[in-house]
């Protein structure tokens, strides 16, 4: 058997996508003009699939801060946080995240994926039980697997199913690790945190919430779903990324002072090069913007309502709630691919999501809006979808 023979089916599908037209996987956006516009081939497009929720990728101050850090500190650290890769700016950002979340400790990682992998794998060791929502991100599953924990999945957003599984654990439930997300990235729905916190209070356990898609988006101060629902004190660790609302790359965890010890046991933290100074500088700038400009969240949610309601009026089947993530349910993989290409021809780029990445064996045209989209651009997206109905 050849080294790659087990991927034969995948290779065949890849060839089919490449020979039948524009390939949705690894699509090259040839030029980026702004937070909302770009070019694919000869087609100018509205970017409606970027996770750039607050539209900060072209913020002038963030760009200037990143350029200044690049000139002053160079292109990269060339080392891990435990070796030579902790600069003053890394430590300052951790302090600023602590203040933003009103938590004693923050740890910065090189990516959001690494943040989940590093924290979860260290806590969820072979002696641990991890109860995770069935629709959790692959980095959460991988963190549990790397740590060697017993993994128990509960039905997506089903607090009663979580409680049943906690009850079966008996005394072990008191030390169990419960992991959910704020906004789920495919359907745009949110975790039932109030109900989950009630279960935790009664049965025990430790609660980790990945606010990757809800940070900057929800809550009076932009801290995420836990802030929005008033249950922050019951969340033991908040995990997040710099690659969504913060418009850069990297990840973080915030929690109690005792969380500091994880720096000395987390293999992804110890053995991964730290984020470049320019990335850290842009994140610090964007974090200040999030704290000082709540009107960005207001504009984001206005755009989300406009797009969701517009697509619903056209008769499309959408996700269960209005969210900056607006998934359009499509009946088949082939139909989804065809519609995705038609949208690009009409000047709109969204994400085509196929099983198993999409939940419950459905195909999605996943739209995401941001605060920089104008009403005219939102209406243009709706009109492009309307044209698919003809």
C-alpha positions in Angstrom: 0.0 0.0 0.0 1.4 3.4 -1.0 1.8 6.2 1.5 -1.1 8.2 0.1 -3.4 5.4 -1.1 -5.8 5.8 1.8 -6.6 9.3 0.5 -7.6 8.1 -3.0 -11.2 9.1 -2.6 -10.3 12.5 -1.4 -7.8 12.9 -4.2 -10.6 12.0 -6.7 -12.9 14.6 -5.2 -10.2 17.2 -5.4 -9.7 16.5 -9.1 -13.4 16.8 -9.7 -13.6 20.2 -8.0 -10.5 21.5 -9.9 -11.7 20.3 -13.3 -15.4 21.4 -13.0 -14.8 25.1 -12.4 -13.6 27.4 -9.6 -12.4 25.3 -6.7 -14.0 26.3 -3.4 -11.2 24.9 -1.3 -8.1 27.1 -1.2 -9.8 29.8 -3.4 -7.3 32.5 -4.2 -8.6 36.0 -3.5 -6.2 37.8 -5.9 -6.6 41.2 -4.5 -8.0 42.7 -1.2 -9.2 46.2 -1.6 -10.8 46.7 1.8 -12.4 44.9 4.7 -15.4 44.2 2.4 -14.1 44.1 -1.2 -11.7 42.1 -3.2 -11.1 40.4 -6.6 -11.2 36.8 -7.7 -9.8 36.4 -11.2 -11.5 39.2 -13.2 -14.5 39.5 -10.9 -14.7 42.2 -8.3 -16.4 40.8 -5.2 -18.1 41.7 -1.9 -16.3 39.7 0.8 -19.1 38.0 2.8 -17.2 35.1 4.2 -14.3 36.4 6.2 -15.0 36.3 10.0 -13.8 40.0 10.0 -16.7 40.8 12.3 -15.7 44.4 13.2 -14.1 45.2 9.9 -10.8 46.1 11.4 -8.4 44.5 8.9 -7.8 47.9 7.3 -8.0 50.1 10.3 -5.4 52.8 9.8 -4.2 53.0 13.4 -3.8 49.2 13.6 -1.8 49.2 10.4 0.4 52.0 11.6 1.1 50.3 14.9 1.9 47.0 13.1 4.3 48.8 10.7 6.0 50.6 13.6 6.5 47.3 15.5 7.8 45.7 12.3 10.4 48.4 11.9 11.4 48.5 15.6 11.4 44.8 16.5 11.8 42.9 13.2 9.8 40.3 11.4 9.5 37.6 14.0 10.7 36.4 17.4 12.3 33.1 16.0 11.6 31.4 19.3 9.0 30.1 21.7 7.6 31.9 24.7 9.7 29.8 27.0 13.0 30.4 25.1 13.5 33.8 23.5 10.0 34.6 22.2 8.5 36.6 25.0 8.9 40.3 24.2 7.7 43.2 26.3 4.8 43.6 23.9 3.6 40.0 24.5 3.5 40.6 28.3 1.8 44.0 27.8 -0.9 42.4 25.7 -1.5 39.8 28.3 -1.9 42.5 30.9 -4.3 44.3 28.6 -6.4 41.2 28.0 -6.5 40.6 31.8 -7.9 44.1 32.3 -10.3 43.8 29.4 -11.8 40.6 30.8 -11.3 41.6 34.4 -9.4 38.3 35.1 -6.2 37.8 37.0 -4.3 36.0 34.2 -4.0 35.9 30.4 -1.8 33.7 28.3 -1.1 34.6 24.6 -0.6 31.8 22.0 0.5 31.8 18.4 -3.0 30.9 17.0 -6.5 30.4 18.3 -6.1 26.7 17.5 -2.9 26.5 19.5 -4.7 28.3 22.4 -7.3 25.6 22.6 -4.8 22.8 22.0 -2.4 24.2 24.6 -4.9 24.8 27.4 -7.2 21.9 26.9 -4.6 19.2 26.3 -2.8 20.2 29.6 -5.9 20.1 31.7 -7.6 17.2 30.0 -5.0 14.6 30.9 -5.7 10.8 31.1 -7.2 11.2 34.6 -9.8 13.7 33.3 -13.3 13.5 31.8 -14.1 16.1 29.2 -17.8 16.7 28.2 -17.9 18.6 25.0 -20.7 19.9 22.8 -21.0 17.6 19.7 -20.5 20.7 17.4 -17.3 21.9 19.0 -14.4 23.0 16.8 -11.9 20.4 15.9 -9.2 22.2 18.0 -11.3 21.4 21.1 -11.6 17.7 20.1 -7.9 17.6 19.3 -7.0 19.2 22.6 -8.9 16.5 24.5 -7.4 13.8 22.3 -3.8 15.1 22.8 -4.3 15.2 26.6 -5.7 11.7 26.6 -8.9 12.5 28.5 -12.0 10.5 28.4 -14.2 12.3 25.9 -18.0 12.4 26.3 -20.0 14.2 23.7 -23.4 15.7 24.5 -26.0 16.7 21.9 -25.5 20.1 20.4 -26.9 22.8 22.7 -28.8 20.2 24.7 -28.3 21.1 28.4 -30.6 18.2 29.5 -28.3 15.7 27.7 -25.3 17.3 29.4 -27.0 16.9 32.7 -27.9 13.3 32.1 -24.3 12.5 31.3 -23.0 14.4 34.3 -25.4 12.5 36.6 -24.1 9.2 35.2 -20.5 10.2 36.2 -21.5 10.4 39.8 -18.7 11.9 41.9 -16.5 12.2 38.9 -18.7 15.0 37.7 -17.2 17.3 40.3 -13.9 17.3 38.5 -15.2 17.1 34.9 -14.3 19.7 32.3 -17.2 21.1 30.3 -16.3 22.8 27.0 -18.7 24.8 24.8 -18.4 27.7 22.4 -20.0 31.1 22.4 -21.3 31.5 18.8 -20.9 28.3 16.8 -19.1 29.0 13.6 -21.3 27.1 11.2 -24.9 27.7 12.2 -24.4 31.0 14.1 -26.3 29.6 17.2 -25.1 30.1 20.8 -24.5 27.8 23.7 -27.2 27.6 26.4 -24.8 29.0 29.0 -27.4 29.9 31.6 -28.6 26.3 31.7 -25.1 24.9 31.6 -24.0 27.1 34.5 -27.0 25.9 36.5 -25.9 22.3 36.0 -22.4 23.2 37.0 -23.5 24.8 40.2 -25.6 21.7 41.1 -23.3 18.9 39.9 -19.8 20.5 39.8 -17.3 20.6 37.0 -15.2 23.3 35.4 -16.5 25.3 32.5 -14.3 26.4 29.5 -15.9 28.6 26.9 -14.4 29.2 23.5 -15.5 32.8 22.6 -13.7 32.8 19.2 -16.7 34.0 17.2 -18.5 35.9 20.0 -15.5 37.9 21.4 -15.9 41.5 20.2 -19.4 40.6 19.0 -21.5 40.0 22.1 -21.7 41.6 25.5 -21.8 45.3 26.6 -18.0 45.5 26.5 -17.5 42.9 23.8 -16.3 40.1 26.0 -18.6 37.5 24.5 -21.6 35.3 25.3 -20.8 34.9 28.9 -20.9 38.6 29.5 -24.0 38.9 27.4 -25.8 36.4 29.6 -24.3 37.6 32.9 -22.5 34.3 33.8 -18.9 35.3 33.5 -18.1 34.5 37.2 -19.1 30.9 36.5 -16.8 30.4 33.5 -13.4 29.1 34.7 -11.5 29.8 31.5 -12.3 31.9 28.4 -10.5 30.9 25.2 -10.4 33.0 22.1 -8.6 34.0 18.9 -7.1 37.1 17.4 -8.1 36.1 13.9 -11.8 37.2 14.0 -12.8 40.5 15.6 -9.2 41.4 16.4 -8.3 41.1 12.7 -4.9 39.5 13.1 -3.5 36.1 14.1 -2.9 34.5 17.5 -4.9 33.2 20.4 -5.5 33.7 24.1 -6.8 32.2 27.4 -7.9 34.2 30.4 -8.7 32.8 33.8 -7.7 32.6 37.5 -4.2 33.3 38.7 -3.6 29.6 39.1 -3.8 29.2 35.4 -0.2 30.6 35.2 1.1 27.2 36.0 -0.1 25.9 32.6 2.7 27.8 30.9 5.1 25.2 32.3 3.2 22.1 31.2 1.6 23.1 27.9 3.5 21.5 25.1 2.0 23.7 22.3 2.9 26.8 24.3 6.4 25.6 25.2 7.4 24.4 21.7 5.7 26.9 19.3 7.3 30.1 18.2 5.5 33.2 19.6 3.5 35.6 17.5 5.5 38.2 15.5 5.7 41.7 17.1 3.7 43.3 14.3 0.8 40.9 15.0 0.9 41.7 18.7 0.9 45.4 17.9 -2.1 45.2 15.6 -4.0 43.1 18.2 -3.3 45.7 21.0 -4.6 48.4 18.7 -7.7 46.5 17.8 -8.4 45.6 21.4 -8.4 49.3 22.3 -10.8 50.0 19.4 -13.2 47.3 20.7 -13.2 48.8 24.2 -13.7 52.3 22.9 -16.1 51.9 20.1 -19.2 49.9 21.0 -21.0 51.4 17.9 -19.0 48.9 15.8 -21.0 46.1 17.5 -24.2 48.0 16.9 -23.5 48.3 13.2 -22.5 44.6 13.0 -25.8 43.5 14.4 -27.7 45.9 12.3 -26.1 44.3 9.2 -26.7 40.8 10.6 -30.4 41.6 11.0 -30.6 43.1 7.5 -29.0 40.2 5.8 -30.8 37.5 7.7 -34.2 39.1 7.2 -33.6 39.7 3.5 -32.6 36.1 2.8 -35.5 34.8 4.9 -37.9 36.9 2.8 -36.5 35.2 -0.3 -37.5 31.8 1.2 -34.1 30.5 2.0 -33.7 28.1 4.9 -31.3 29.8 7.4 -29.7 29.1 10.8 -31.8 29.0 13.9 -31.1 32.6 15.0 -30.0 36.0 13.8 -26.2 36.2 14.1 -23.2 37.7 12.2 -22.9 34.1 10.9 -25.8 33.6 8.4 -25.8 30.0 7.0 -28.0 29.2 4.0 -29.0 25.5 3.9 -28.6 23.8 0.5 -29.9 20.4 -0.3 -26.9 18.8 -1.9 -23.2 19.1 -2.3 -23.5 19.5 -6.1 -26.2 22.2 -5.7 -24.1 24.0 -3.1 -21.1 24.1 -5.4 -23.1 25.4 -8.3 -24.7 28.1 -6.3 -21.4 29.1 -4.7 -19.9 29.6 -8.2 -23.0 31.5 -9.4 -22.6 33.9 -6.4 -19.0 34.7 -7.3 -20.1 35.4 -10.9 -22.6 37.8 -9.4 -19.9 39.5 -7.3 -20.3 37.9 -3.9 -17.9 35.6 -2.0 -19.2 33.3 0.7 -18.0 30.1 2.2 -19.1 26.7 0.8 -19.2 24.3 3.7 -19.6 20.6 3.0 -20.0 17.6 5.3 -18.4 16.6 7.6 -17.4 20.2 8.3 -21.0 21.2 8.2 -23.2 19.7 11.0 -25.8 17.0 10.5 -24.9 16.2 6.9 -26.0 19.4 5.3 -24.3 21.7 2.8 -24.0 25.4 3.7 -23.4 28.6 1.9 -22.0 30.3 5.0 -22.2 34.1 5.0 -20.6 36.3 7.6 -21.2 40.0 7.8 -19.0 42.7 9.4 -19.4 46.2 10.7 -17.7 47.7 7.6 -20.4 46.4 5.2 -22.6 49.2 4.0 -26.3 48.8 3.7 -25.9 48.9 -0.1 -23.4 46.0 0.1 -25.8 44.0 2.3 -28.6 44.6 -0.2 -26.3 43.6 -3.1 -25.6 40.3 -1.3 -29.4 39.8 -0.9 -29.9 40.6 -4.6 -27.3 38.1 -5.6 -29.1 35.4 -3.7 -32.4 36.5 -5.2 -30.8 36.0 -8.7 -30.2 32.4 -7.8 -33.9 31.9 -7.4 -34.6 32.7 -11.0 
